[in-house]
């Protein structure tokens, strides 16, 4: 799946390819990569091929569902799908709607299905979409000894490997953008409430977002145009005056590696050469934001598992039990105070963005970490692993205040690992994120979207 969705769609309509052939291509790639990646929790070749043949028949009869007709995708396994069970990568009890027998499905999945996408299966994630995104058990296609971050690691890794054209992730603190960054693909967290959360299991209802991951900005735009439920489409709005990009050279509490700082600085220079005005920006006063986020995100998440923790506690993984327990001991008063802090952080960001349309900054402070189980956090780098807050310091603020944010590829480090740059705008300016991302892609000579060379041990 090294070509774009648009190119694949053109091949389908010209007769150079069929939906069934695309599905076979995806399944063969999955067979080659999956023993090494661990990107999938569930998939069904018979179901994918049956759906593909039906979609071929529709095209032959003149029923064209649009640009996603016949395109293979994946769905993160905390999002309900009618034809697959939903596990959230956990042995813990799930609601009845998680069963395939229920027939329940997320609005976003139904929208993709109605648009003709072929859902190959359910992609892997950190248990309950929680835990430290610097570590994980899904391998990175660029280096199988490194991980794909989290928590939407399966969708990002499968997309980077070319098994699928893209798919759905979820993001409550960076879980779309972090895996996209370390896997060299594009991940978009929309503005809050732009995509329906109905059918998303067990998250933080004031922090969660569903969004697309794909290999290019254009492919992300296509996927987003289908799942978006509110607000103007990025393709339906335009901007004729000069865009001002704020290059964030200082974000309180963040300390990126030098190579990442250099690559993002080069991206700022490329945007300036594209005719955009680029200013240096400092965002201050956000030091306490991660701790405030605990005050509302953790109680919201743990509320879904109160009965399970009391009756079947041992079914929850060692990495998530302490986080769920923390949510249980936060009082209603503490929750309310934490929620009130969001307006303070919004004022701080708005002050830093004065006169600026789009912010540019790193997505992650470092590239992909080593492969290690989530329960073995202390084993990473001799017990000196980056904590949850350090790795999410560039991504978490935009969940707290609901701003749209996109991670785009920004080159490789000295070890050949992808670096991501993040673009952020105000909710009303969501389309500007796409405009600047497209300009970045046009000016970036990395051969983007680049497909990783199959690594040792993976059949080409």
N, C-alpha and C positions, 0 to 999 in steps of 0.2 A: 504494500500500500504506500508506495513512495510518491505517487502522483497526488494532485489535489482532488478534492471532492468534485470541483467543476470539471476537471479533465476526465475523471472517471465517469461523471454524468454524461459528458459529451460522447465518450466511447459507447455508453449504453444506447444512446439515442441514434448513433450512427450505425449501429449493428456490429461494431468492432468488438464488442464484449457483451456479456449477458449478466443479469443479476446472479444467476447460478454460478457462473464462472468467478465472479467477484467473491461470492461466499466461499467457494472452494479455495480460492487464493488466501482468504483470511484464515480459514481452518488449517490449511497447510502451514502457513506461517506460525499459527498458534502451536501446532504440533512440534515445529522445530524449536521454538523459543521457550515454551512453557516449562519443560523440565529444568530450565536454567533460571527463569524469571520468577515463577510463583505468582504470576500476575492475575490469575483467574481463580475464583472460588467455584464457579459452576458455568458450564457451557453445554450446548447441545448441537452437534453436527446435523442430526436428522431434522431438528426443528428449523435450524438456519437454512438448510437446503430446501425444505418444504416451503418456507416463507419466500425464499428467493425465486423458486419456480412459479409461485403464485404471482409475484411481482413481475416476472417476465411475461406471464400471460396477460397481465393488466396492460403492460406497455404495448404488447402486440394488438390488443383490442382498442388502443387509443386512450387508455386511462393512465395519465401521467400524474403522479402525486407531487412532482416538483423536484428540486435539485437534490434531495436526499433519497429519492426513489432508488432502492437497491443498494444503498450504501451501508456496509457493515460497521457497527459501532458496539461499544460496551457500556454497561451501566454499573456504577459503584453499588456494592452489595449492602448498602443501607437505604436504598431507594426501592420502593415496591415495584415489582414487575409481575404481571398476571401469569406469565408462563414459567417463572422460576421462583423458588422460595427465596426469602430474604433472611440472611443470618447475621448481618453486621459483624462477620468474622468472629463470632462468639458462640460458646456453648450455652450461654445464659438464656433464660426463657424470653421468647419474643411474643408480641401480641398476635392474636388470631389472624390479623390481616397479613402477617408475614408468610403465612402458609400459601402455597400455590393453589390449594383447594379453595381459598377465599375468593380468588379472582380479582383481588384488590390491586390497583395500579396507581402510581403517582401521575399527577397531571402532566408533568414534564415527559414522562415515558410515553404516555398515550399520545402526546403531541408529536413526538418523534416517530412513533409507530404509524400514526395517521399520515405523516409526511413521507412514508415509504422506507424508513430506515430499517435495516435488518439487525435485530439485537442478537448478537452472537452469544452473550452470556453476561454473568455478573462478575465484576472485577474486585480484586482483593483490596484490603484496607487494614489499618490498625484496628484492633478490637474496639467496637462501639465508636469508631472514629476518634479515639482518644489516645493519649500518650505522647511521647517525645518524637517529633517529626525528624530529628536528626538521625534516628536509628530506625530499624525496621527489617522485615523479612522478605520484602519484594526486591529483587535485584535490579540494578541499573543497567540498561542495555549498553551503555558506554563502557562499563567496567563491572563485571559480575561480582567482583569482590566489594563493590560499593552498593548502597541501597538507593531506593527510589523515593526516599523521604516519605511524607504522609500528610494527611491520612489517605488521600485519593491516589495512592501509589500504583495500584493495579491499572487504572485507566491511563495514567501518564506513561508507565513503562510499556504497556501494550501498544500505545500510540507511537511512542518513540521507536519501538522495534518494528513498526510497520504492520503489526497484526491487524489493527483496525485503523480506520480513518480518524477516529476520535471517539468521544463519549462523554458521559456525565460524571462529574465529581460533586462533592459537597465541601463547603468551606465555612468554618466557624472561627478560624484564627489564621488561616493561610493554607488550608488543606487542599485547595486546587492549585494555588500559585506555587507553593513550595515544591511539590513533585514535578510540576511543569518546568520549573527553573532547573532543577538538578538533572532532569531527563532531556533537556534541550527542546521542549515543545512549548506551545502557547496555552496558557490557562487564564480564564476570565471569571472573576467574581463580580456579578452584576451589583448594581445599587440594591439596597435592601428592599425587598418585596417585589422586585421586578419579575421574579420567577416564582411561581406557586410552590410552596413547601408542602402541600398536601401529598402525603405518601412518603415523606422522609421520616425515618424511624429514629426516635430516641435522642434527638439533639437538643441544642439550645435555641429555643424559638425566637429569641431576640438577637442572636448572633449568626444563625445559620443562613447559608445561601446555597442554592443549587446553580451550577454553571458548567460550561463546556470546556473540554480540553481537546486540542487538535494540533496538527502539525504546522498550521499557518494561521495568520490573522484572518484571512479570507474564509478559511474553513471554520474557524471559531465564530465568525460573523454569521455564517449560514446556520450553524447549529443553534446559536443564540436567537436568531430571528424566528426559529420554530418554537422554542420553549418559552420565549418571553411572553409574559402575561399582562404587563402594564408598561406604559411609557412609550415614547417614540422609538421606532427602529433606528439603529445606527445608519442604515441605508436610506432612511427617509428624511434625514435632516442634513443640513450642510452649513458650512461656516466659511465666509469669504474674507473676513478680516484676519489680521496676523495673529497666530496662536502664540501665546507666551508660555514657555515651558520653564518650570522651576526645578533646577537641578539641585536636589537635596544633598548638600555637602556635609551637613551635620543634622543628625536626628538624635536627640537626647536618648541615652541608654543603648545606642547601637555602635558597634565597632567592627566593620567588615574587614575581611582580608585585603591586603594591598592589591592583589591581582583583580579582585572584584571591583574595588574602587577605580582602578585604572580602566577596566573595560566599560564601566558605566560612564566614566568621564569621556571616553571615546564616543560613546553613543550620543552624549550631549553635543559633542563637536559635530557629529554627522547631522543631527537635527538642525543645528545652526546653519550648516552649509545647505540644508534643504529650504532655508528661508524663514525658519522659526526664530523668534527671539528667545534666547536662553539666559536665564538669570540664576545666580546661586541663591539658594534658600536654606534657612536653618529652621528646623521645627523643634521648639523647646517646650518644656513643661509636661512631657509625657512619661516621666520616669515611673510614676505610680500606676500608669494605665494597665499593665498586666495584672497587677494585684487587685485592682478594681474589677477587672474582667472576671477574675475568679469568683468575686462576690455575687455575680448574677449568672454566669455561664454554668458553673458547677452545680448550684441548686437546681437549675432548670434541667440539666442532663440527668442528675441523680433522681429527680422526681419520677422519671420513667421506669426506674428500676427499684423502687422502694420495696415492693413486694418480693421481687426476686432476690434482693440482698438479704432479706429476712428469712426467706424459706429455702433458697438454693444458692447460698453465698459461694460455695466452692466451685460453682460453674463459671464464675467470673474470673478472668485472668488476674495474675498477681500484679500486673501493671495498672489495671483499671480500678481494682477494689479500693485502693487508698484515695483515688480521685473521687470516686462516688461517695466514699465515706466523708470526705471533706465537704461535699455538697450537702450532706445530711446535717452537719453541725452548724452551718451558717444560718443565722436567725433571720426572721422576716425583716427585722429592723436593719440588720446588716445588708440584706439584699436590697432594701429600699435605698439605703445610703449609697450603695455601689451604683445603683441605677441612676441616682441623681448626679453622680460624677461624670456621666456621659456628656452632659451639657457643658461641663468645664472643658473636657478634652476637645469637644467640637469647637469651642471658642478658641482654644489654643491653635488648633489646626487652621481655622479660618483666618486667624491673625497671621500665621506663617504663609498662607496662600494669597495674601492680599496682592492684587495685581497680577496674579498668575492663573492660568487656565488649567494646566496639567502638571503634575509633579512627576519627576523622574528620579528613581533611586534604585539601589539593589533590591532584589527580591529576597535573597538570603545573605547572611554575613559570611558564608563559606560554601564550598561546593559539597558534593555528596559525601556522606559519612560511610563508615564501614558497615557491612552486613552483620547484624546482631539482633537477637530476639529482644522485643520490647521489655521483657522482664529483666534483661541483663544490662540495664543502662549503666550500672557502675563498672561493667567490664570494658566499656568503651574507653580507649586511650588511657588505660591504666586508672580508670576511675575519675578521670578529669574531662568527662564529656560535656559539650555545651548543653546547658539546661534548656528546658522547654521555652523559657522566655527569651533567651538570647537568639535562638533560631527563628523565632516568630516576631522579632522586634520591628521588622519592616512591614510585616503583613497584618498583625493583630489590630493596629489602630483602625484600619479601614472596615473591619467587622464591627468594632465598637461604635463607630459613627455612621456606618452604612454606606460609605462611599464606594463607587465602582473602582476596581483595580484589576490590572492585567499584567501577567508576567510574560515577557517575550525573550527569546534567545539573544544572548549578547556576547557570544564567543566562547572560547574554551580556556581553561587554565593550563598551567604548564604540564599537568598530568593528563590532558585531553578530556577533562570533565567539563560539562556545560556550566555556563554562568547565565543567570537570568537578571534582566532589568525589569523593574516594575513601574507601571504608569498608573497614575491615580487622578481622578477628577471629582468635582462636585456631582451629586446625583443628577442635577439638571443638565450636566455637560457630559453625560455618559458617552455620547457619540464622539466626543473629542478624544477619548481614549483610543477608539478605533482609528481615528484620523492620524494621530501621532504614531500609533503602532504601525500603521501601514506605511507611513513615511520612513520610520525606522527600518522596516523590512526592505523597502525599495532601495535604501542607501547602504544596506548591510551586505557585504560581499562574501558571506560565509557559505554561499550556495544554499541559502535558506529556502524552504525547510530541508535540512540535511538529514539523511537517513544514516544511522550509525553503521559502521562496517561490522558485519557479523563477527563476534568475538570468538576466541579459541573455545572449542567445544560445542559450538553451535553450527549446525549444518547450513551451508549457504544455499 
